[in-house]
């Protein structure tokens, strides 16, 4: 069965099939006692279980199942849970920032099907008009970030009106550098502030979705170690 996307963000009081899917996943992950029945209600017990899971995974402990928590919990969702998630009517992201983040998570959730760029395939998502829940099969770090913006209906972070061109250099030349990232901003990495070799999409809770290798887009802390390739140097805002 295809990897499901996050249908909606839920918290204490929510009802639905996705609630049952997450309860099953929490039980599989060891945060819900074995033998505990699953229900369609996000109750106080589930709230405590989600918070314990978030604490253990280094996530923001807010009791909500949004993109970051979903990304960590997805590996524990079984085949029946995926069917339950697929039956939930997705909520439509309401802002450009939310849509950028949602697109980044589509990439993360389908990371095993997204390869690093091959000759002639760069900017595939933009060139071929691929929109979520579909996803491009070939991208690199900057073209993946560009696709997230394009899929969300945002401005081209390269400043090139989505002409199929652009790279980290054109992204650094546009936007506004900022200190505190907001979901949808781009985070740049390299040996120094003026020497950039990588870009990732900030998705909130101190995390980025980063596509820089054959294993596909990955979820990392914003200040994750890149060894000799250098660490975080800049955050840029393209949305005002």
N, C-alpha and C positions, 0 to 999 in steps of 0.2 A: 504494500500500500504506500502511495506517495507520502512524503513527510508533510504533515499539516502545518498551516500557518496559524498564528495566534488569531482566533476569531474575534476576541474582544478582551478588554481588561476587566477583571472581576475582583471583588473583595467581599468582606463580611456582609451577609444578607443577600448575596446573589443567588439565583436559582437557574438551573439548566443542566444539560447533558455534559457540558464542559466541566462543571463542578465535579460530577461523578468521575470523569476521566482523570482529573487532577488528584482526586482522593485516591484513586487506584495507583497513580504514579507516586504519590507520597508514601503509600504503603509499600510499594516496591523499593523505594529509596530508603526505607527504614525510619521514616518520620511519622508514620501512622501505624499503630499496633496491628500485627497480623490478626486476622479474624474479625477486625472491625468492619461492620457493614458500610457500604458506600451509599450515599444518597445524592439527590440533586440540589441540596441546600448547603450553601457556604456558611457553616455555623461557627460557634466560638471554638470548638475543638479544632476545626480545620484552620481557623485563623491562627491558632497557636502552632499548629503543625507547619504552616507556611512560614511563619516567623522563624521557627527553629531551622527550617531549611535555608532560609535567606541568611541567617546568622552564620550557619556552617559554610555557606558558599561565598561569603564575603560580599553579599548584596545589601542594598538598602533594606533595612528591616521595617517594612511598612504594612505587611500582611496582604498586599495586593499582588495579584498575578498579572503582571504586565510583560513587556518585551524581554527584559533582562531575566526575570524569574522564569518565564516560559522557556527561554533559551537554555537555562540550566536544568529545568525539570523535564524537558522534552525527551531526553535520553531514557527516562524511566516510563514513558508512556507506551503501553503495550498495544497490540493490534486492535483490540476492542476499544481501547481508549482513543486511538486514532479515528476509528469509525464514529465514536461519540463526538469528537471534535469536528469532524467533517460535517456532522448533521446540524451544527450550530450556525445560525445566520450571522455572518461577519458584521461587525460594527464598522462603519465607514470613518476613517480618520478625518477629523474636521479641519486641521490646519496643515499648511505646507510642511512645517517641522515634523508633525506627527506622521505625515505621509513619507517623508524622507526616512525617518526611523523605521517605519513599517517596511519600506522597500529594502533597507539594509538587513532587516531581520528575515525577509524572504530569502535574501542571499545566504544568510547564516543558516537558516533552517534547511536549505538545499545545498549546503556547502560541498557535499560529496559529489554533486553533479556539476559543479562549476570549476573549470580548469583555469590555470593561469594562461595569459594571452599567448596565442600562437600567431604566426605570420598571417596577416590579412584579416584577423578576427578581432583586433582591438576596437573598442567602442561598439561591439556587436549589439548591445542592448539598445543603444540610440539609433544606430544605422538601420536595424531591422524592426524598430518600433515595438520592442518587447515590453509589455506592461505586466505588473503583478496581477494575479498570482504566478504568471509565467516569469521566467528569469533567463538571463543570458547564460550560455554555456562557457564562454571565454571572455575574461576581462583581466585587467591588471589593477593596481591599487587606485590610480587616478581615474581610469575609465569606469571602474565600479562605482566610485564616488559620484562621477558625472551621471551615470545611469540612475543612481538613487535620486538625484535632483530632477533629472528629466522625467522619471516615472512619477514623481510627486507633483509635477507641474511647476517646479521652482525655476529660478534663473540659472543659466549655465554658469557654474562656478569658474569656468575658464574664460568667460567673457566673450565667447565666440559664437553665440547664438546656436549652439548645438550643431555645428557644421561637421562633426565627426573628428575634430582635432582637439588638441589640448593634452596637458600633462601636469605634473606637480608644479612646474615652473609657471605655467599660465594661471594656475590656481593661486599660487602665492602672489602673483601680480595683481589680483583682483580681490574683492572682499575687504573687510576691515579686521585688523588684528585685535583680539580681545583677550582679557585675562581669565574671565570665567565662562567656560563653555556652556552652551545651551543645546538641547537635543537638535540635531540637524546641522550643527557647525562641523567644520572639518578640522582635524588635528594633524599637524605635520611633524615629521620626525627626520632626524639626521644628525651628523656630527656637530653642527653648530646652527645658530639662528639663520645664517645666510647660506648654509649648505644643506639642502633638503633632498631626501631620497625616497620619502614614503608619505602617504596620506591615508587617513582612516576617517570613518564617519562616527561622530560622537552620538551615542544613543541614550545618554542619561545614566544616572546612578554611578558615575565615575567610570563608565565603560565605553569602548569603541568596538565597532565591527570593522575588522581589518582584513583586506584581501591582498596577500603578498606571496602566495606559494600555491603549489598544486593541491594542497588539502582543502582549498576553498576558503571563503570568508570565515573568519574566526572571531569569537567574542573575547576581548581582553580588557583588563584594567587599562585606563588611559595612559598610565605611566609604566606600561609593561616593558620588560627588558628586551632590547634588540641587540645587545652585545656590541660588537665593534661597528655596527651600522648606525649607532647613535640613538639617542632618546628623544623625548618630546621637546620640540623647540617653539612651535607656534600653534595658536588656535585662531581660525578665521571665520568670521560671520558674513554670510552673503545675503541675509534675509532682513536685515534692519532690526 
